[in-house]
Amino acid sequence: MLLRILVTAIVVGIAAFFTPGFSIDNIWSLLLAAVIIGVLDYLIQKFTGVDATPFGRGITGFIVAAIILYVTKFIVPGFNISVWGAIIGALVIGILDAIIPGRAM
């Protein structure tokens, strides 16, 4: 679980760097966001069976990943993302998830 949070933090940090409309104020916001994203992903997968990886379930997974990113904005202080930033961020995370070993979302 700790490794998954670390991988998620790295991937989300890289995505925030490359995505317009997506910023994270500090390392604590990044780590808290990684935990929240992991929890939201787990809950959605547990209750709906939808894999929230951006390319895990096609368009459904992509949309769920963007929604998870956007909802995280309301939970984590210092995690700022627009609707377009969430959509582009989900795409960037999907690409990074294919490159970096481990499951990011």
C-alpha angles and dihedrals in degrees: 000000000000091000090050091052091049093050090047091050092051094047094045091047092052091045091051090051094053100035124084112225092027123099139155119204101209146350093268092056089049093051093044090048090052090053093046092047090050092049093046091047091050093048094047092047092046097049102033105022090231114142104225097204108120092240097024097094104012117243093351093057091044093053092045090050091051091048091050090052092048095046090050087065090069094049104041120059111222093027105113123181136154125214091259090044089055092050094047090040091055089053093048091046090051091053093045090046088059091051104038115062116239131049113287101188 
